[in-house]
Amino acid sequence: MRSFFKNVLANIVAIMFIAAIFFMFLITLLAVSAFSDNGIAKVKENSVLTLDFKTKVIDSPTEDNSHIFAFNEKEKNILIYEMLEAIKKAKSDDKIKGISIETDGIIAGMTQLDDIRNALEDFKKSGKFVYAYGNSVSQSAYYLGSVADQYFLNPSGGIELKGMTTEVLYMKSFAEKYGIGMEVIRHGKYKSAVEPFLRDDMSPENKEQISTMLNDLWSGNSTKMANSRKIDTAQFRTVVDSLYGIIPDLSLQHRLVDRLMQKTEYDDFIRAKINLKKNDKLNKISFSKYISSFSKDNFKKDNQVAVLYASGAIYNGEGNDEIYSENFVKEIKKLTENDKVKAVVLRINSPGGSANASDEILFEMQQLKNKKPVVVSFGDYAASGGYYIAMAADKIYAEPNTLTGSIGVFGMIPYFKEIANKNGLSSHAVNTNANSNMYSPLNGITPGGVAIMTKSVEQTYKRFVHFVSKNRKKSFEQIDEVGGGRIWSGKRAKQIGLVDELGSLNDAITYAAKQAKLKDFNVAPYPKKVSEFEQLFKDMEENEISTKLIKNKIGKENYKIFEQIINPKLQSEVMMEMPYQVKF
């Protein structure tokens, strides 16, 4: 018995010892994290602000999923607003002699690239240089880099300059072959989010809207590249059609680049530009370090213009990634009650999602608007539910390359009767009422269920158009004409009256401050970024781990299709969602 108690006591002591070590380990990690977060970089004389391949530009603080174990993280997440502020500050910073763009494949959205490009154009007015260097350059990286005074390419490199395309996967025959049924209810001939389940080819309406959308985006972007490189637009089209950018010598011949040289030679070129000797160290400072040298916490300051970020798909309930109605409504209420916040800019970067969740968010934004100015800024996407939640705005800003509109509604319900029957499976139900078993994964949806879902979709569409008509000060018929699920570029949306102005997030902030009659103000982002320690425990949740594994394996876009089939919450909801994620 004595030996038994000794063993028990020894085990208890061992467990306590291990727990103490683990606790000290966590405390150490927290201390390291806090030190790294609070560390302020020092800018040296003759520095060159450098955009490198590790930089990932994000629209919202909620997109930053880094955690304390990510010591060797390849990408450094930078908020687009902070990046633009860094370029603005560098313009008058005597220690910064110029900007070097050294990225082959920048991770950023189209509107973000536009904003950075515009900021660099303004930076050049200072007389400081902007140079770009590339090896195997993506189209988006070249679009950004083409704004430089000179573009340098590796002699064995190349530029992926080919134009834009959209390829849609159609699954009707596949679903029929394997016995997968899909009951689809939609309003709007352009509401193509469900089209891949209804057809084996692209509808004329969908082809029309995609063609218009892509040509709107490409015509503006290609003109900017041609003008920056001083190439005739017709000649530039020939260069793109012929894929000349892939061959370094042809890139040089057709003026896509200025010189072919190795990276070491490029660094020597910059040294000479800022009057350094060949053996002097070239002080390059990354955007993330430069931002840390001057960034401050504005949360405690009075006279705030709050930027409320709505980034990702819209869902009901609680959640951390994307936009979940319960969490988002809480943030809106906090801003409503926060006396330090004098105006709010709702920054939307969303393709939409749940109609019910979008409606909840819109209602709370309307309550906020009753107390404070509300201005909306569109990022890459503000479509369907993402456009719906903007209808509380005093003014809406979009960017030329924003994808918006998609004023339409759909419901999609999968069932597996044929595949089940082929494999000897069948189901039989006993009901108390005509539609007790309205939906069954094996037998599908009843006629009564189809009828009521159709009515629900129609009523949701009418509600959607009602709020748009009210906000845009147009008739139901006028909005219905440009609705029907059709997606528009920001440029077209301005022409047809779906937005008020073409402008950046900074333009929206300036206007919001003016509406609140603020001369001196601070910009504060909401919701507050999740700490790295909290992110660690979020990542350890079982659902988060499995979701991330699947997303990494099949890709984020394919995961959305997969989720529409397996997520019962999405199957039972009426959706306002845009089907496209366009990358430049």
N, C-alpha and C positions, 0 to 999 in steps of 0.2 A: 504493500500500500504506500509506504514511504517513497519507494522508487517511482510509483505512479504519479504522486504529487510533484516530485522533483521534475519529471518529464513534462507535466502540464505547465509548471512554473517556468521551465526552460523555454518551452514553446511560446508562452505569453511574452517573455522577455525578448525572444527573438523577433516576434511579430512587432512588438513596440519599437525595437531597434530599427527594423526595416522601415516601419512607418515614419520614424524620425528622420532616417536618411532620405526617404522619398520627399518628406516635407521640406527638408533643407535644400534638396535638389530643386524643388519648385520655387522656393524663395530665391535661390541663386539665379534661376532662369528669369524670374520676374525682375530682379535687380539688373541683370544684363539687358533685358528688354527695355526697361525704363531708361537705362543709361544710353542705349543706342537710339531710343526715340528722342531723348532730350539733347543728344549730342549736336552741337552747332558747328558746322563746317566753317573753316577759315578760308577766305578767298585770297589767293596770293596775287602779287603784281604780275602783269603780263599773262593773265589767264585767258584760256579759250573755252567758252561754254560749249560743251559737246553733247550731242544727241547720239547715244550709242545704241548697239543692238540689244542691250538689256532693258531698254525703256519700253514700258507698256503704258499707253495713255488710257486712262479710265474716265468715265463721265461722272461717276458718283462714288463717294466714300464707301458705300455699301458693296461695291464691286471689289474692294480690296480684301482678299481672303488670306493674306499672309498671316503666319503664326510664328510663335517663338522657336519652333523647331526648324524653321526654314533658313538655316544658316547659309546654305549654298544656293539660295534661290536665284535662278537665272534672270528673272525679270524684276524690274523695279517699277512698281505701280506709281504713276504720277497722275494726280487729278488735273484735268484739262484746264480748269480755272487757274490753278497754281502754276501750271506751265506757261500760260499766257502772261501771268503776272511776272514770272521770272524773266521772260523775254523783254517785257516792258521795263523792268528794273535794270536789266543788263544794258539797255540802250543808253542809260546815263551813268552807268557804273564805270569809273575810270580804270578799274582793275580788269575789266572784261574788254579784251581787244577785238573780239569777233566771235562768231558762232561757226562750229564745224558740225555738219550732219554726216554721221558715219554709221548709217544703218541700212542694211540690205532689205529688211522686211519689217518695217515698223508696224506694231500692233496698235491700231487706232481706227475709229470710225471715219466715215467720209466727212461728216460735218466737223469733226475734230481736226482732221487734216486741213480743211479749209481755214479754220480758225488759226491754226499754227502758221499756215502759209501767209495769211493776212498779217499776223503779228510779225513775221520775219520781213515782210515787205516794209512795214513801218520801221522795224529795227534798222534796215539798210539806210534809212533817211539820216541816221546819225553819222554816216560816213564810215562806220565799221563794216568789216567784211562778213559775208556769209559764204562759206565754201561747202561743197558736198563731195564725198568720196564713196564709191561703191565697188563691190565685187560682183556677186550675182544678185542684181537689184530687182526687187518686186515692183509691180506697177504702182502700188500705193507709195512705196519709198521713193520712186522716181518722181511721182506727182509732187511730193513734198520737196525733194531735193532740187527739182528743176527751177525753183525760185531763187537758187543760189547765184551769186555773181559768176562763179565758175563751177563746172561739174567735172570731176576727175574719176576715171574708170580704170580698174585693173586691166592690164593688157590681155589677160586670159579670162576676163569677166564677161558680163552681159547684162542686158536690161530686158525684163519681161514686159514689153510694151505691146499690147495686143488688142485693146478695146475691152468691152464689157459683154458678158453673156449671162443668161439665166437658163439653167437646165432643170426641168421639173420631172420628177419621177412619178409615173402613173401606175396604179396598182389594181385596177378593176379586174382584169383577167386573172392576175395573180391571186386575188382574194377569192374569186369564183373557183379557180382551179383547186384551191385548198379548202373550200367550203367555209370561207369567212364572209358573213353577211354584214352589210353596213347600211343602216337606216339613216338617211341624211335629210335634214330639213334646213332650208336656208332662205333668206330674203336678200335679193340682189343678184342680178345676172353676173356681176363682176366679183361676187364673194367666192373667190377661188380657193379658199383655205381647204374646202372639202372636195374640190374638183378631182384630185388624184384618185379618190375612191369611187367616183362616178363615171369616169371615162378612161379610155386608153390613149387618148391624144388630147392636145391642147385645144380648148374651145376658141372660136374666133374672138369672143369678148376678152378672154384672158390674154390671148396673143396681142390684141390691140392695146390693152392697158400696160402690158409688160414692155412692148415695143416703145410706146410713148414715154414710159417711165425711164427706160434705159437710155433712150436718145436724149431726153432732157438732162440726165446726169452726165452722160459722156460728152455731149456738145459743150457744156460749160467747162468741164474739167480739161478736155483736150484743147480748147481755145486758150485756157490759162497756161497750159504747158507750152503750147506753140508760141504764145506771146512772150513768155519768159525766156524761151530759147531763141527768140527772134527768127522763127521759121514760119513761112507762109502756111495758112491753115490747110490749103489743098495739098501742099507738099507734105505736111505733117501727117495727113490722112494716108498718103502713099507710103510713108515710112512705117506707120503702124500696120497697114494692110500687108506690107511686105515683110514684117517682122525683122526689120533691119537692126533693131536694138539688140538682138541676141548675139550678133557678130560685132566684136569691139571695133574693128576697122571701119565697118559700115556705120556704127554709132558715131564715130569721129567724123567720117566723111559727110554724114547727113546732119551734123551739128547737134546731135543729142547730147554730146559731151564736148569738153574743150581740150582735154589732154588725156593720154593713156600713160599711167605711171603706177609704180608699186607704192604700197602704203608708206614705206619708209621715206620714199621720195616726196610723198604728199606732206608728211610731217616736216621734212626739211623745207618745203615750200612755205609752210606756215611760219616756221622759225624765221626765215628770211623776211617774211612779210612784217613780222613784229620786231625785227632787228635783233634777233637772238643769234648767238654764234652756234655753229653746227653741233658742238658738244654740250651746249646749255640745255638744261632740262626744259621740255615743253610742258607747261602747266595746263593740263586739261582738267576741267571740273565738270562732272556730270550734272544734269538737271536736278536730280534728286538731292545731291549734296548742296548745290547752289540754293535750292529752295529752302533747305534746312538752315542756311546762313541768315535768312531774314524772316522766315515764317513765324507768325505769332498766333496765340490762341485768342480768338475773338469772342469766345462764348461768354466771357464775363463782362464784355464791354456793353455800354448803353448805345442807343441808336443803331440797332442792327437792321440790316436787310438780310433776312433769312433766305437761304437757297434750300428749298425742300426738294430732295432728289427722289424722283419716281423712276427707277431703273429696273427693267426686266419685265417679265410677264406678270399679269395680275391674277391673283388667286384669292379665294375666300380663306378665312381663318388666320392662324398664326404661323409664322415662319420667318427665317432670317434672310435667306437669299431671295432675290426678286421682290415683288410687291405683294404683301399679304395684307388684306383689308384691315384686320384687327390691329396689327402693328402700326399700319400707316395712319389709321384714324386717330390712334393715340398721339402720334407725332403732330397731326394737324391740331388737335385739341391743346397740346402743349404750346404751340405757337399762338393759338388764339388767346391763351391766358397769360402769355409771357409779355410783360409790359416793356421789356427791352427791345422786343421785335416790333418795328414800326411798319414794315412792309414785307411781303413774301413773294419770292419768285419760285414758281413751281417749275422745276426743270424736268421735262418728260423725255425719257428715252425708252419707250415701251411699244411693243407690237399689239398690246391689248391682252385680253384673256376673259375671265369670268365677267358676265354682264352684271350679275348681282353685286359682286365685289366692286366693280367700277361705279355702280350706282351709289353704293355706300360712301365711297371716297368723294364722289361729286357732291353729295349732300353736305358732307362736312366741310368741303372747300367753299361751298356757298355760304355756310355759317361763318367761316373765316372771313370771307369777302365782305360780310356785313359790318365787320369791325376794322379791317385793315385793307390797304390796297393789295390786290393779287394780280401779278403779272406772270404770264406763262412763257417759257422758252422751250422750243423743241430742239432735240438733238438729232440723232440719226433716224429715229423712229418716233412717231406720235400718231399711231393709227388705231382704228377701231376703238377698243376700250381706252387706249392711250390718248386718243383724240377726245373721247367722251369726257374724261376727267378734267379736260382743259376748259370745259364750258362754264366754269365759274370765273373766268379771267376778265379783268378790266381790259387787257390787251394781250394779244398772242403774237409772239415773235417766232418765226421759223427761219431755217437756213435754206439756201437754194437747193441743197442736196438732201434735205429732210424728206423722208417718206411719210406721208400723212393721209388723212381722209379715211378710206376704207369704212365708210359709214354703212355697215351691214351687220347682219346677225346670222348665226347658224347653230344648229344642234346636230350632233353626230353620235349614233348609238351602234356599236358593233355587236354582232352575235355569231354563234358558232354551230348552228344547227346541222349544216351539211357535213362538216368535218366530224362532228360528234356521231352522226348517224352512220357515216362510212366506217367508223371505228367501233360500232356496236354500242354506242351510248345514246340514251334517250332520257327525257325527263317528262314527268307528268305532274300536274299541280291540282290541288283542291282549293277552290276559292269561295269566299263568302259574297263577293261582289263581282260585277262585270269586268272590272279592271284591277282586281286585287293583285294579279300577277302581270301588271302593266309591262314590266320589262323582265326578261329572263335571258341570261347569257347564252342559253342554248336555243330558245325558241324566239328570241327577238322581242319586238315591241308589238302590242296589240293594236288593232285599228283605232280603238278609242284613245290609246296612248299617242298614236301618230296625229290624230285630230287635235288633241289638247296641246301637244308639243308645237304643232304648226301654229295654233292660235297664240301660244306663248312667244314664239319667234316673231310673229307679226306684231304683237303688242309691244315687244321689246324694241323692234325697229321703229315703230311710231314714236315711242318714248325717246329714243335716240334722236330722231329727226326733230322732235319737239324742242329738246334742249339746244340743239345746234341752231335751229331757227331763231330761238329766243336770243342766244348769245350773238349770233351773226347778224341779227336784225333783218332776216329774210323770211319769205313765205315757206310753208311746208313744201310746196311744189318746186320752188327754186332749189332747196336743199336736196329733195328727192331726186332731182335731175342730175346732180353731181354726186349723189350717194350711190345706192345700189351696190355697195361694197367696193367701189372703184378706188384705187390707190393713186395719189397724185404726188408729184415732186413739190417741194416747198415753193419753187418758182411758180408752178401752175396754181398751187393753192392760193397764193397771193392774188393771182389774176382772177380767180373765180370767187374770191371772197371768203375762203375758209380760214385764212389767217390775216392779221392786220399789217404786219411789217416783216421784211426780210432783215434779219439781224442776229447777232451773237448773244450768248448768255450775258456778256458784259453790257450789251445794249439794253437788255431786259432789266438788269440790275440798276443801271443808270436811270431808266424810266421809272422804276419802282421807287427809287429814292426821291425822284422829283415829285412823284405823286404823294409821297409822305412828307414832302417839304423838308427834306434833309439835305444840308450842305456838307456836314461832316458825319460820316457813318462808317461802320465796319460791316464786312460781309462774313456771315457765319453759316457753315453747312449743317444741314439736318437731313436725316437722323445722324446722331453722333456715330462715328466709326467704332465698330466693335473692337475691343482691345485684343491684342495678340493672345493673351491668356484665355480670354473667353472664346476666341476662335479655336484654340486648341481643344477645348471640351466640346465645342460644336462639332468639330471634325471627328471626335471619338464616338459620336452617336451612331448607332447601328444603321439607321436609315441614310444618314449623311454619307457614311462610308460606302454602302452599296450603290447609292445614287452616283457618287463620284466615280466609282469603278466602271459603271455602265457608261456614263457620259464619256469618260476617257477612251473607252473601248470602241464605241460606235459613233462618237462625235455629238456635239451639242444639238445640231440641227436634226440629226436622225433620232436623238433621244426624245425630242418633242413629238415626233410621229409615234414612236414607241409608247410614250406616256399617254397619248390620246386613246390608245387601244387598251392599256392595262390599268389606267387610273380611274377608279369608279367615280371619283369626284368630278372629273372632267366629262365622263359619259352622261352624268345626270344634269349637267348645267347647260344653259344657253350661253353661247360664247360670242364675244366681240373680239375677234383676233385677226391680225394680218398674217398671210401665209409666207411672206418673204423675209429673208435676211440678206440684204444686198451688201457685198463687200467689193471695194474698189481694188 
